[in-house]
Amino acid sequence: MNQHQLQEEKWDLIIEPQSSIFNLNLKAVWRYRDLLLLLVKRDFVAFYKQTVLGPLWFFIQPFFTTLVFTFIFGNLAGLAPNDIPAPLFYIAGITAWNYFADCLTKTSSVFRDNASIFGKVYFPRLIMPLSIVTSNLVRFAVQMSLMLIMMGYYYFFQGSNFHITWAILLFPVLTLLMALLGLGLGLIITAMTTKYRDLAFLITFGVQLLMYGTTVIYPLSKIPEKYRYIIELNPMTNIIEGFRYAFLGIGEFTLHGFLYTVTVTAIFLVLGVVIFNKTEKSFVDTV
Amino acid sequence: MSKIAIIVENLSKIYRLGEIGTGTISHDLQRWWTMKVRGNEDPFLKIGEANDRANKGTSNIVYSLKDINFEIEQGDAVGIIGRNGAGKSTLLKLLSRVTSPTTGKIKVKGRVASLLEVGTGFHPELTGRENIYLNGAILGMRKKEISRKLDEIIDFSGVERYVDTPVKRYSSGMYVRLAFAVAAHLESEILIVDEVLAVGDAEFQKKCLGKMGEVSKGEGRTILFVSHNMAAVKTLCQKGIVLEHGGTKFIGNSTEAVSYYLKGDSETQNKKTFGAAYNKDEFALNCISLNNAHQTNDDPLTENSEIELLTEITIKDNEPERYHITYHLYNEMGEPMFSFSNYGLQVLKQGLNKLTCIFPASFFQSGSYYLSLYVVQDKRKAIFTEKDIMSFTIVDGGRGLGEYMGREPGNIRPMFKWKIDNI
């Protein structure tokens, strides 16, 4: 009896139908950290293999988007603020928005995209979305450098009037917020799409529409007072405003807005991780 | 007393048949209502039934596994056998944590590495070396561990020359070799393997089996091995578990398990008796059966023994020499193999004829075959035709460790006469 009990305690692994929803298995995630790095490397290498321009492609997309946005929204529609060059205004918005949007869309299809791997091997599923967020970070860094180059160009050659503010110290926090907000929302969506595919359609145009509900193409100051609260409810608005304020010294960055975004991000993240963990156990049967 | 490595307790897994997505929300709600709100059992579990794909059930929920219990001791190599749909893959999926059980528990001691497929996560654009790292990490190895074993892995795979080439340029054989090499070097106490022997050429299969034998016997690791290859199960494993319709039918040593499985499979198939519908004006077909020479038709037909095909037919016509029978033989794919007939070889008599056709030993390859019967009048007119009147399965006989375990190409493997002239 005693010996039996002794054996009972030594199991390394017990596979059961359900475990507590807060058993997030973060220890296992840490143990697989090498896999995360290798996945990031895979994404990066596979992205530009067999292309002529290679990593340059990371620049091309935001560069041309900026050009088009400057022309359409800046020149034709006159939405850009007058005190700084429109291209700088747009590249800042696009760089930040792209990172969030990439994290969100790629995470939101993680179960479907990796169904064949998940169906054959066990590893902590959270590794996959984390690797997506991390490899997008590499991309984000490259696009940041494009933004810095443009800033340098306008500062030294055009003598433009913008200034970097103290908020730049918050830059790592803002980046983390974008990543975690995209991750949290993406996790919720991917967990739900394993059963109800409808959401997969929603996400593709939803993200695009959401961009117009964020201050990417216009400054917050141009919104009529009546509708402002709608835009401010969007947690990404505060991040992008903060981002522009840090690098260009424009935009409305407030403490309460910032705290609001932190709270919303934390809620989505916790919710996302819990739902994701619950789904990962049996999604293979329904996907 | 040896230590237990795995205990499976009352393990069940249900699947929902049919299209998922229709009615799931209402089912989900109903389930949530009875289980969480009212505290009752899962309503859908009650109507579940044994998984038998041949019978159309009344419910669209089936048990893929139902109340499985077994223990596996440390260092055992256990073969899991069963027909398609018996629940083998589900069991492996549960053991490797790809999906979770509906009820029951599995307790495991030690690290589990599962190989449900070789080369999971290989990226075609990455080189062989990069894929070794990636695949190794997916299977649960640390980077250090892989670096330490890199040379060994490359050496085992035998693709040194191509190791810095993207794997999309590999032949499928090279791809599999590399993938298995990574898996074979996993450091885990428990290894779960699903049918990996179905791939690769003879030389590499030999290597894989050798490696697996080494792993279980030499290093004392526990192996769970699912295969349809009875020869491999018999040589590699000491123990066998036979699954049928989601339940364990037999647990014991591997040789007994294999013969239990094969018997269960062939009992009803190797003899077919025909009733009134086959009683015609000119003749009556009584029975068709197959057996190994000197054995009954309860024993599985094996590759390496003579096989007798017995046809019992009663000729009623008083000119019996006008009749003969012809068989057409088809393989599993329904492709015609050849036809054979007693015409010109044996003349039928009036009354009951017990007509035996003898196939030489080592003629058929393992596999399933289908016979169509023609009863021919006056050498040209088929007065009776029935397609697939009889089917039979040939299994491979025992082989020695180190012999090729796979299947040779084609359906027949005749032993021709060979001559040798030494100069």
Interface residues (C-beta under 8 A of the other chain):
Chain A: Q7 K10 W11 D12 L13 I14 I15 E16 P17 Q18 Y32 D34 L35 L37 L38 L39 K41 R42 V45 A46 K49 Q50 S116 I117 F118 G119 K120 V121 Y122 F123 K195 Y196 R197 K281 S282 V284 D285 T286
Chain B: I4 Y15 R16 I20 G21 T24 I25 K93 L94 L95 S96 R97 V98 T99 S100 P101 T102 T103 G104 K105 I106 K107 V108 K109 G110 R111 V112 S114 L116 E117 T120 G121 H123 E125 L126 E130 Y133 L134 A137 I138 L139 G140 M141 R142 K143 P166
